[in-house]
Amino acid sequence: MVTDDRVKDELRSWQKKMMKRQSMTGRLAKRLQTKVNQMIPEKVHQVVTASIKKMVHATLIGSEYTTSVKLIKNKTFEQREHLVDEAINKYKKAAAVEGAGTGAGGILLGMADFPLLLGIKMKFLFETASCYGCDVNNFRERLFILYLFQLAFSSEAKRIEVYEIVSNWEEYVQTIPTEQAYLENINWKEFQLEYRDHIDLVKMLQLIPGFGAIVGAAANYHFLDVLGETAKNGYRMRILKE
């Protein structure tokens, strides 16, 4: 049983943030994002779409992430939280280094940042699942990872919908069909648009040579920070319910 008041306070604060309705600023940002999307070269759109589709397949049915992850057993909750904090710091640094390197190279290397950053994010999520004692060889655990990813990088409107699934995971998981049926019904276009819309305004600046190195490092560091907060609190909810 988790008795740390700090953890419970952090979880309650995060839950309120997840349920917050779309603000006027959010709606204006969405309109701006629509205009930005129209200016982005089609080649960039294709790279992002292909990268996200590959990432989802690797998450749900591949062994790219599972083979390097060992299930961590016989740890207290406090020990697991410490391991996750270490993972967050490790992957934030890795993402920042990767972002600085690709951002320094202009548009071609900037495009390469999309799949590279996706890989870092997913490796972090798989390691976090293991730290909390969840077996990533289980399809439903891998699916939970995917929903955490969506929760961290979705629009304000979509975020509330995904949060309802994550916060009621044990009930929702009973409705999930077989792996194959689930894969056949994924809306790839919607999935990649939600992710792309969330990061584009920052990432377009990363394509500027020289200036992009600074933006790339800071942006990637921030994205892993957001993902770390989402993953920690997503698993905390499950543990507290148990």
N, C-alpha and C positions, 0 to 999 in steps of 0.2 A: 504493500500500500504506500502510495506517495504522500508524504506529509509535509513536504517543503512548501511553505506559504509563498515563497518567491516564485516557485514554478507555477503554482496555481494562479497567482496574480498575473504573471506573464501570459498564461494561457487565456485567462478571462479578457485581458486587454487585446490580445490577438483575435479572439473570437468576435469581439465587438467590431474590430477593424474589418474583418471578413464580411460581416453582415451589414456594413454601412452602405446605404443606398447611393446611387450614382449622383454626384454633385454637378453643379453647373460647370465647374472647371473640367470635370470628366467628360461632359457632353461636348464642350468646346474642343477639347483635346482630340476627341474621336473624329470630329469634323475636319480638324487640321490634318489628322492622320490619313483620312481618306484622300485629301489633296496630295499629301506626300506620296502615297502609294502610286498615284497616277504619274508621278515624276520619276519613280524608281525604274531603272532599266529592266526589261523583261528577263534578261539573263540572270539578274540578281534574284528575281522572284522564283525562277526555275531552280536555282541553287538551294534556296531556303526550303522550297516545297520538297525537293528530292531528299535533302538532308533530314527533314523532320519525318518523312515517311520511312526512311532507313532507320532512324532512331527508334520509332515506335515499333517497327518489326523486330529490331534487335532487343528491345525491352521485353516484348511479349513472347517471342518465340525463339530468339537466338541465344547463343551462349557467350556472346561478346563480353557481357558484364558479369554474368553469373560465375564463370570459371575462376575469376580472380578474387571472389568474395567468399570468405569463410564465416559460417554462422558463429556468433559469439555467445557462449552459454555461461551460466553460473555467475552472473554479475548482478550487483545491486542496481537499483534505478539510478542512484547517484553516480556510480561508476560508468554506467551507460551514457549518462548525460555528459560526463567528462570526455569520454571517447568521441562523442558526436561533436563537442566543441573543438576538439583537436582536429577532427576531419574538416570542419567548417574553415578553420584557419588555414589548413593545408591546401584546400581546394580554392580558397579565395586568392591565395598567393599564386597558385598555378594558373588560375584564370587571368589574373592581372599580368603576369609575365607573357602569357599567350596573346592577350589583347594588345599589349605594348608592341610585341614583335610583329603581329599582323597589321596593326594600325600604322606602323612606320612605313609600310610598303605601298600605301595607296589602295586603289580600287581592287586590284587583282588579289593581293594578300588579304585585303579587307573582306572580300567575298569568302576567302578560305576560313575566315574566323567563325562563320556560322556553324559549319559542321564540327570544327574543333571545340568550340565552346559547348555545343550540345553534348559532345562526348564527355567533357569534364563534368557537366551538370549531372549526367546520368550515372557516371561512376561515383559521384558524391552521394547520390540518392541510394544507390545499391549498398554502398558502404554504411550509410546511415541506417538502412533497414536492418542490416546485420548487427550493427551496434545495439539496436533495440531488441534483438533476439528474434527477428522475423526471417523466415526461411525464403530466400528469393528464388528457390527452385520451384516454389508454389506459384502457379499462374496468377492466382488472385492477389498474392503479395506483389507481384510485378505490376499488376493492374493498378494496385493502390499507389505504387510509385508514379505511375503515369498520371493519375489524378492529382497527386501532389504537385507534379510538374505543371499541370494545367492550372491548378489553383494559384501557383506563384506567378504565372505569366499569362493571365487572361485579362480581358477587359473587365471593368467594374460590374457590368451587367452579367457577364458569363461567370464571374468569380462567385457570385452568390449561389448560382445554380450548382457549381462544382463543390462549393463548401457544404451544401446540404447533403451531397453524396458522401463526402469525406467524413462529416460529423455523424452520419448514420451508417457507417460502413458495414457493420455486422448485419444490418437489415438489408442493405443494398446488395451485398455480396451474394445473398441467397437468390437474387433475381438474375445473376449473370449467366449467360448461356455458355456453351462450350467455347474453347479458344478460337476454333475456326469460324464459328458463327459470329463471334464478336469482331474478329478481324474483317470479316466480309462486310460488316455494317458500320465501320468507322468512316466518319465524314472527314476525309483527308483535307479537303479544301478549307472547311471550317476550322479544323485543328491548326493548320499552318497559318491561317489568317490571324487567329487569336494570338498566336505566339509572335508572329511578325509585327503585328500592329503594336504589341506591347514594347518592343525593343527598337523599332525602326528610327524614331526621331533621334535617338542617341547614336545608333549604329551608322547612320548616314554621315555623321560628322567624322566617324572613324575612317571613312574612305578618303579623307583629305590627307595627302602626304605630309608627314612631319607632325602636324597638329593631331592627326589621327592616333599617334602613339600615346599621347597623353589621354585622349578620350577613351581609347581602347582599354587601357589599363584600369582607369577609374570605373568605366562602365561595367567591365567584366567582374571587377571586385564587388561592385554594388549588386550585380545580378546574383552572385553566389551568396551574398549576405542575405538577400531576400529569400532565396531558395532555402538557405539554412534555417531561417526563422520559420518558414512554412513547414519544412520537414519535421523540425523538432516539435512544433505544436500539433502537427497532424498525428504524430505517433503518441504524443502526450495524451491527446484526447482518447485514443484507443486504450492506453494503459490505465488511465484514470477510470474509464468505464468498467474495465475488467476488475 
